């Protein structure tokens, strides 16, 4: 545990702590059962849910929310105000933009880049090397096109 215990409601009464980054800067709120590599950077206002895993050299932006059981692998980047759903997997070197939403159980492959504001549905799988585009249609719905 790297930080100071704090009160935070993860819906299970689990104890949490305030993360402290290697540079001494204040980080987010982390559930005690989450596993966080010491080299991870978690910006203030971010929350890491129970049982989540954050790997080496991962960056979690300000106000991001990583839900229970999510797995963020080595050197991935999660933008500010992004939500990673329960049990979602973000693999090595993937990058998720600001304000994005990755649904429960989704899997984002190595080196995949998801843009700002994108919405990826629950249990969607985006493979390594997939290229695509995310646009908003006239009704405000997000449309994702993935080329393989």
Buried (B, 14 or more C-beta within 10 A) or exposed (E): EBBEEEEBEBEEEBEBBBBBBEEEEBBBBBBEBBEBBEBBBBBBBBBBBBBBBBBEEBBBBBBBBBBBBBBBBBBBBBBBBBBBBBBBBBBBBBBBBBBBBBBBBBBBBBBBBBBBBBBBBEEBEBEEEBEBEBEEEEEEEBEBEBEE
